Amino acid sequence: TTSNPPSARPAPASQPPVAAPPRPAPAPRRRIADRILEMEAQQQKPKSRGIKFTIYMAAGLAVVLIIYIIYTWQAGLRQKEINEHLQEGRTFFSKDTYSGYQKALEHYRAIIKLDKEHLEALARAAFICAVLPGEFGGDKTLLQEGSKYVHMAQATDQSNTLLLSARGLLLMYGSSNLNEARHLLEEALKQNPNSGVLHTTLGLVLLDKGDLSEAREQLLEGTRQPEAMTRALIGLGEYAWRRSMYREAGQALHRALQSNPDHVKATLYLALNALMWGRSEGKMKAARQLLKKFHDKLASEASDLEKAHAELIEAVLKMRERRSRKAGLAKLQA
């Protein structure tokens, strides 16, 4: 057998072609409209946050404004109430009577409840708390209350001449420390040489110490200032009594009544002075008229001590008349 030539050999079976890995499908092109919407959404997010922030800020400011308005309104009402108490307190304080001081003290207590640092209220309240027990025979526990007001005022690092006078009076009537009261008032006068209140208070301290000549000088200085004139004149009347100078006492007390016509103590002291001055019918008549004025007009303003003075005057008047001498003596003994 003959062999086939190489060119005539059968060709090997062909292999199937290897398939190429599938290509990812091309991402669809975003439409221009979708892209625009996405961009607008991204732009709107910060705007939305900004609007919310603005709303929160506006709400916060509104709350702060409302709180401020309420606070201002309440502060205005409080100040209005304080001013009303101040006006009433000053009116009663200026009377320089037992009842007047009591009423004034209530107004100053009300102010202190509203404002614990109100200097005028603290000073006047302290002054009253010293004067009521010291000069009118009132409740002595007021002396402690007055000291409390002094400490409250000192804590504010503020002071005035009335507060310094109150401190001097509290020392005199509370602890009877006349030397300390004198030193305090003399030092205060170095800083306030024209204060009638300080001069008058120092004069009363010196009068209590028995330094009569020096007391008279201070009281005379006190009469030159309207705010202390009546108290200074009454002090001069007491000074004149110590010297048995009833004419001078009568002049001072008469001037006190001219400056304050409804002053209880000046009225009663002038009646007492008339009785001490002499037994003439003129002096008796003057004392009767003053006593009638007290009973008709001033008794409601008087303290128990002043009412006792009025009873003493009435008893002496009755004793000096033959028809009522026994009744007068019995009243005086009672």
Stockholm file with secondary structure:
# STOCKHOLM 1.0

chainA/1-334         TTSNPPSARPAPASQPPVAAPPRPAPAPRRRIADRILEMEAQQQKPKSRGIKFTIYMAAGLAVVLIIYIIYTWQAGLRQKEINEHLQEGRTFFSKDTYSGYQKALEHYRAIIKLDKEHLEALARAAFICAVLPGEFGGDKTLLQEGSKYVHMAQATDQSNTLLLSARGLLLMYGSSNLNEARHLLEEALKQNPNSGVLHTTLGLVLLDKGDLSEAREQLLEGTRQPEAMTRALIGLGEYAWRRSMYREAGQALHRALQSNPDHVKATLYLALNALMWGRSEGKMKAARQLLKKFHDKLASEASDLEKAHAELIEAVLKMRERRSRKAGLAKLQA
#=GR chainA/1-334 SS CCCCCGGGSCCCCCCCCCCCCCCCCCCCCCCHHHHHHHHHHHHHHHHHHHHHHHHHHHHHHHHHHHHHHHHHHHHHHHHHHHHHHHHHHHHHHTTCSHHHHHHHHHHHHHHHHHCTTCHHHHHHHHHHHHHHHHHHCCCTTHHHHHHHHHHHHHHTTCCCHHHHHHHHHHIIIIICCHHHHHHHHHHHHHHCTTCHHHHHHHHHHHHHHTCHHHHHHHHHHHTTSGGGHHHHHHHHHHHHHHTTCHHHHHHHHHHHHHHSTTCHHHHHHHHHHHHHHCCSHHHHHHHHHHHHHIIIIIGGGCCHHHHHHHHHHHHHHHHTSGGGHHHHHHHHHC
#=GC SS_cons         CCCCCGGGSCCCCCCCCCCCCCCCCCCCCCCHHHHHHHHHHHHHHHHHHHHHHHHHHHHHHHHHHHHHHHHHHHHHHHHHHHHHHHHHHHHHHTTCSHHHHHHHHHHHHHHHHHCTTCHHHHHHHHHHHHHHHHHHCCCTTHHHHHHHHHHHHHHTTCCCHHHHHHHHHHIIIIICCHHHHHHHHHHHHHHCTTCHHHHHHHHHHHHHHTCHHHHHHHHHHHTTSGGGHHHHHHHHHHHHHHTTCHHHHHHHHHHHHHHSTTCHHHHHHHHHHHHHHCCSHHHHHHHHHHHHHIIIIIGGGCCHHHHHHHHHHHHHHHHTSGGGHHHHHHHHHC
//
